[in-house]
Amino acid sequence: MNQYQTRKPQEIKLNSLNLYEDQLLNALAFFRTKRELSIQARHCLSMYLRSSEERIMKEVEFYARHCGMSAEELLDLMYYAPDQAQNLIKGIIS
């Protein structure tokens, strides 16, 4: 366990999607299984994030390298202490 994992992560609260994106997610979830639509939509979002992991982690790795951290360390910092991560990144791009 690293030093940040003792903190509770900041919860992400999503606003409703725009109509078109909501329709696309609904269609994707609709065709996948006979589960409740909101559960399946969450699974679809998870699937998208996992398929985009390489692209997302390349960006995390870019900033981590400039901060003198590993990508995993910065990922944890962004999750458990987002304000601290934001300040660290601001310090390298300003």
Buried (B, 14 or more C-beta within 10 A) or exposed (E): EEEBEEEEEEEEEEEEEEEEEEEEBBEBBEEBEEEEEEEBBBBBBEEEEEEEEEEEBEEBBEBBEBBEBEBEBBBBBBBBBEEEBEEBBEEEEE
